[in-house]
Amino acid sequence: MKEFYISDCARHENKIITANFVAVSKQIKPKKTGEPYLALTLGDRSGQLEAKMWDNVEEVLNAFEQDDFLKIKGLVNKYKNRFQLTIHKLRKLGDSEIDFSDYLPKTTKNVDELWKTLADFVASFQNSHLKSLVRAFMADPEIAAAYRNAPAAKTLHHAYIGGLLDHVVSLFRSCDLVCRNYPQVNRDLLLAGVFLHDIGKIHELTYNRSFSYSTRGQLLGHMIIELEMLQAKIALVPDFPPELKTLLEHLIISHHGEYEFGSPKLPMFPEALLLHYMDDLDSKMEAMRAHFEREADMESPWTSYNASLGRPLLNSAKFLAPKVLPPAEPASAAETEAAEPASESREEAPTLPGFKL
């Protein structure tokens, strides 16, 4: 079991630590002098940390690669209000020296219960074609196992084992509620789109040692992969309406909502528009929750800069929490004597006739 996790940085600021990490990324960059230095992103199940090695770099340049496990000694400090690690020494670890569960974050929720919730929603579908299609995906043992374990993203949101399932169940609940306010929305179509919109992540992302992209994921992206998966499963559902297939395809390729965010098409019907905004909302709310959790030990209600949201965040619960005042210092003997009430034996102060004090 690791003794130091990246989430512990606040308690070890300006201290030297020795701990194990996975090398999420590795870059060799030149100093102003032309000599090389190492720029690493380190990871464990609590998050990621930028790290630099400035001295004796030549000795370790070829000693490890990305996704290797490392034992590192270095100084935890802050740069531009973000924690980083200045590496003094490092060595590569063998697989027998580490516990894989220390390095990949995992949902704290019960995966079996999430999967059952998903199945219950699908059972409530009125459209038999959509119900059969989604059940065909869930009945595929390879897809089901991956769906229950895959992260929903590499870094931006739900970036943990079980994140995809957690994200989709959250969306099922939210979309089910919102549908009640918009009777023109086809609930079954929307929920089928929710189930399918990120299913390609099971092939786009790899998550054995750290979260990264597969070669297929890099070249195609999850939307193209999803269209291929959809085509294969629709072939198993007799007489699946071609119009319904077209709507599902549009839900998949438009759910990012904007061309600049990778959508080949903008959402063009109510279910597609709703899927985009609910997906965007759920991902942003999770990004905020995770950022607050990472910086729970910080005194300030303001967080550091959040790159995915493009701003620092205010933890409103921490901001509104009662302020704890420091304990009062004990009064000196002179102050205590001065504060004592006047003796009863003292002469009463004179009063004007007819007035009482």
C-alpha positions in Angstrom: 0.0 0.0 0.0 1.3 3.4 -0.9 2.0 5.8 2.0 1.9 9.0 -0.1 -0.8 9.8 -2.6 -1.0 12.9 -4.9 -4.0 14.1 -2.9 -1.7 14.4 0.1 0.4 17.3 -1.5 -1.2 20.0 0.7 0.0 18.3 3.9 3.5 17.8 2.5 4.1 21.2 0.9 7.8 22.1 0.9 8.7 18.7 2.2 10.8 15.9 0.6 8.9 12.7 0.0 9.7 9.3 -1.3 6.8 7.6 -3.1 5.7 5.4 -6.0 3.9 6.7 -9.1 3.0 5.7 -12.7 4.6 7.8 -15.4 1.5 9.1 -17.3 3.6 11.1 -19.7 7.3 11.6 -20.3 8.9 14.5 -22.2 12.6 15.4 -22.7 13.0 19.2 -23.0 16.0 21.5 -23.3 17.1 24.0 -20.7 18.3 27.5 -21.7 21.8 26.0 -21.7 20.8 23.3 -24.1 21.1 20.5 -21.6 18.1 18.2 -21.2 15.6 18.1 -18.4 12.7 15.7 -17.7 9.1 16.9 -17.7 6.8 14.2 -16.3 3.1 13.8 -15.5 2.9 11.4 -12.5 -0.3 9.6 -11.5 -1.9 7.5 -8.9 -5.5 6.7 -8.0 -6.0 10.1 -6.3 -5.0 12.3 -9.3 -2.1 13.6 -11.4 1.0 15.7 -10.6 3.4 17.6 -12.8 7.1 16.8 -12.1 10.5 18.1 -13.3 13.9 16.6 -13.0 16.7 19.1 -13.6 19.9 17.4 -12.5 21.6 14.1 -13.4 19.1 13.7 -16.1 21.4 11.8 -18.5 21.5 8.9 -16.0 17.8 8.2 -16.2 16.7 9.3 -19.7 16.5 5.8 -21.1 15.8 4.0 -17.8 12.0 4.1 -18.2 9.2 4.8 -20.6 5.6 6.2 -20.3 3.3 3.9 -18.3 6.2 2.5 -16.3 6.0 2.6 -12.5 8.6 4.7 -10.7 10.0 5.2 -7.2 10.7 8.9 -6.8 12.4 11.1 -4.2 11.7 14.8 -4.5 10.4 18.1 -3.1 6.7 18.9 -3.1 6.2 22.6 -3.8 4.0 25.0 -5.6 4.5 26.8 -8.9 1.9 29.3 -10.2 -0.4 28.1 -7.4 -0.3 24.5 -8.5 1.5 21.6 -6.8 4.5 20.1 -8.5 7.3 17.7 -7.7 11.0 18.5 -8.2 12.6 15.1 -8.6 16.0 14.4 -7.0 16.2 10.7 -7.7 14.1 8.0 -9.5 14.2 4.4 -10.4 11.9 2.1 -12.4 9.8 -0.4 -10.4 9.0 -4.0 -11.4 5.3 -5.1 -11.5 5.9 -7.3 -8.4 6.8 -4.2 -6.4 3.5 -2.4 -6.9 -0.2 -2.9 -6.2 -2.1 -1.9 -9.4 -5.1 -0.7 -7.3 -3.0 2.2 -6.0 -2.7 3.8 -9.4 -6.1 3.9 -11.2 -8.9 5.8 -9.5 -12.1 3.8 -9.2 -15.8 4.7 -8.6 -16.8 4.5 -4.9 -20.3 3.3 -6.0 -21.5 -0.3 -6.3 -21.0 -1.2 -10.0 -23.6 -4.1 -9.7 -26.2 -1.7 -8.5 -25.4 0.8 -11.2 -25.7 -1.9 -13.8 -29.1 -3.0 -12.4 -30.3 0.6 -12.4 -29.4 0.8 -16.1 -31.2 -2.5 -16.8 -34.3 -1.2 -15.0 -34.4 1.9 -17.1 -34.1 -0.1 -20.3 -36.9 -2.5 -19.2 -39.2 0.6 -19.0 -38.7 1.4 -22.7 -42.0 1.3 -24.7 -40.3 1.0 -28.1 -39.5 -2.7 -28.7 -36.8 -2.0 -31.3 -34.9 0.3 -29.0 -35.3 -2.0 -26.0 -34.0 -5.0 -28.1 -31.1 -3.0 -29.4 -29.8 -1.8 -26.0 -30.3 -5.2 -24.5 -28.2 -6.7 -27.4 -25.3 -4.5 -26.3 -25.8 -5.3 -22.6 -26.0 -9.1 -23.4 -22.6 -9.0 -25.2 -20.2 -10.2 -22.4 -17.2 -8.4 -23.8 -19.1 -5.1 -24.2 -20.8 -5.5 -20.8 -17.5 -6.1 -19.0 -15.8 -3.1 -20.6 -18.9 -0.8 -20.1 -18.8 -1.6 -16.4 -15.1 -0.7 -16.1 -14.2 1.9 -18.6 -13.6 5.6 -17.7 -15.8 8.2 -19.4 -12.8 10.3 -20.3 -9.1 10.5 -20.1 -8.9 13.5 -17.8 -11.9 15.9 -18.1 -14.7 14.1 -16.3 -15.6 10.7 -14.7 -11.9 9.8 -15.3 -11.9 6.7 -13.2 -12.6 3.0 -13.4 -16.4 2.7 -13.6 -16.7 6.3 -14.8 -18.6 5.5 -18.0 -21.3 3.5 -16.2 -21.5 6.1 -13.5 -21.9 8.9 -16.1 -24.6 7.1 -18.1 -26.7 6.2 -15.0 -26.5 9.8 -13.9 -27.7 10.9 -17.3 -30.5 8.3 -17.4 -31.8 9.8 -14.1 -31.5 13.4 -15.2 -33.0 12.9 -18.7 -35.8 10.8 -17.3 -36.8 13.8 -15.0 -36.3 16.4 -17.8 -38.5 14.4 -20.2 -41.5 15.0 -17.8 -41.2 18.7 -18.5 -41.0 18.3 -22.3 -43.8 16.0 -23.5 -42.6 16.4 -27.1 -39.4 14.5 -26.3 -39.3 10.8 -27.2 -38.0 9.4 -23.9 -36.9 6.0 -25.3 -35.0 7.6 -28.1 -33.3 10.0 -25.8 -32.3 7.3 -23.3 -31.1 5.0 -26.1 -28.9 7.9 -27.2 -27.6 8.3 -23.7 -26.6 4.6 -23.6 -24.8 4.8 -26.9 -23.3 8.3 -26.9 -20.0 7.3 -25.2 -20.0 3.5 -25.7 -17.1 3.8 -28.1 -14.9 4.9 -25.2 -14.5 1.2 -24.3 -12.3 0.9 -27.4 -11.0 4.5 -27.6 -9.4 4.5 -24.1 -6.9 2.1 -22.5 -6.7 1.9 -18.7 -4.3 -0.8 -17.7 -1.7 1.4 -16.0 -2.9 4.9 -16.7 -5.7 6.5 -18.8 -4.6 7.0 -22.4 -5.8 6.5 -26.0 -5.5 3.3 -28.0 -4.2 3.6 -31.5 -7.7 3.0 -32.9 -9.0 5.6 -30.5 -6.4 8.1 -31.7 -7.1 7.5 -35.4 -10.9 7.2 -35.4 -12.3 8.7 -32.1 -15.2 7.2 -30.2 -18.0 8.5 -32.5 -16.8 6.6 -35.5 -16.2 3.5 -33.4 -19.8 3.9 -32.1 -21.3 4.0 -35.5 -19.5 0.7 -36.4 -20.8 -0.9 -33.1 -24.3 0.4 -33.8 -24.3 -1.1 -37.3 -23.2 -4.5 -36.0 -25.9 -4.7 -33.3 -28.8 -3.3 -35.4 -28.2 -6.3 -37.7 -29.2 -8.5 -34.8 -32.6 -6.8 -34.3 -35.2 -7.9 -36.9 -36.9 -5.2 -39.0 -35.2 -2.3 -37.2 -36.7 0.9 -38.8 -34.1 2.7 -41.0 -35.5 6.0 -39.8 -34.8 5.1 -36.2 -31.3 4.0 -37.1 -30.6 7.5 -38.7 -31.8 9.3 -35.6 -29.5 7.2 -33.4 -26.6 7.9 -35.7 -27.3 11.6 -35.4 -27.5 11.4 -31.7 -24.1 9.9 -31.6 -22.3 12.3 -34.0 -24.0 15.5 -32.7 -23.7 15.0 -28.9 -20.6 17.2 -28.5 -22.9 20.0 -29.7 -20.4 22.3 -31.5 -18.1 21.9 -34.5 -15.1 23.2 -32.4 -15.7 20.4 -29.9 -15.6 17.6 -32.5 -19.2 17.3 -33.6 -19.5 16.5 -37.3 -23.1 17.8 -37.0 -25.0 20.1 -34.7 -28.0 18.7 -32.8 -31.0 19.1 -35.2 -34.0 17.5 -33.3 -35.2 17.8 -29.7 -33.7 14.6 -28.3 -30.3 15.4 -29.9 -30.3 18.9 -28.4 -31.3 17.6 -25.0 -28.7 14.9 -25.0 -26.0 17.4 -25.8 -26.9 19.8 -23.0 -27.5 17.1 -20.4 -24.2 15.4 -21.2 -22.4 18.7 -21.0 -24.0 19.6 -17.7 -23.3 16.2 -16.1 -19.6 16.3 -17.2 -19.1 19.8 -15.9 -20.8 19.1 -12.6 -18.6 16.1 -12.1 -15.5 18.1 -13.1 -16.4 20.6 -10.3 -17.1 17.9 -7.7 -13.8 16.2 -8.4 -11.8 19.5 -8.2 -13.4 20.3 -4.8 -12.5 16.8 -3.6 -8.9 17.1 -4.7 -8.5 20.4 -2.8 -10.7 19.6 0.2 -7.7 20.3 2.5 -7.3 23.9 1.2 -8.4 26.6 3.6 -9.7 29.0 0.9 -13.1 28.3 -0.7 -11.5 29.3 -4.0 -9.8 26.5 -5.9 -6.8 26.6 -8.2 -7.4 27.2 -11.9 -9.5 24.4 -13.6 -8.1 23.9 -17.1 -11.2 22.0 -18.5 -13.6 24.8 -17.3 -11.2 27.6 -17.9 -11.6 29.3 -14.5 -10.9 28.9 -10.8 -13.9 27.6 -8.9 -15.7 28.7 -5.7 -16.7 25.9 -3.3 -20.0 27.5 -2.2 -20.4 25.0 0.7 -17.0 25.9 2.1 -17.7 29.6 1.5 -21.0 29.4 3.5 -19.7 27.2 6.3 -19.5 28.9 9.8 -16.1 30.4 10.4 -14.1 28.9 13.2 -12.7 31.6 15.4 -9.4 31.0 17.1 -9.6 30.4 20.9 -9.4 33.5 23.1 -6.1 34.0 24.9 -6.4 33.8 28.8 -6.6 37.2 30.4 -3.7 38.6 32.5 -4.1 39.1 36.3 -4.3 42.9 35.8 -7.0 42.6 33.1 -9.0 40.2 35.4 -8.8 42.6 38.3 -9.9 45.5 36.2 -12.9 43.5 34.9 -14.1 42.5 38.4 -17.4 44.3 39.5 -17.2 47.1 42.1 -17.4 46.0 45.7 -20.8 46.2 47.3 -19.2 48.1 50.1 -18.5 51.1 47.9 -20.5 54.3 48.4 -23.4 54.6 46.1 -23.2 57.3 43.4 -25.3 60.4 44.2 -28.5 60.9 42.2 -30.6 63.9 41.4 -33.8 64.3 43.5 -36.7 62.5 41.9 -34.5 60.3 39.6 -33.4 56.7 40.2 -30.7 55.0 38.3 
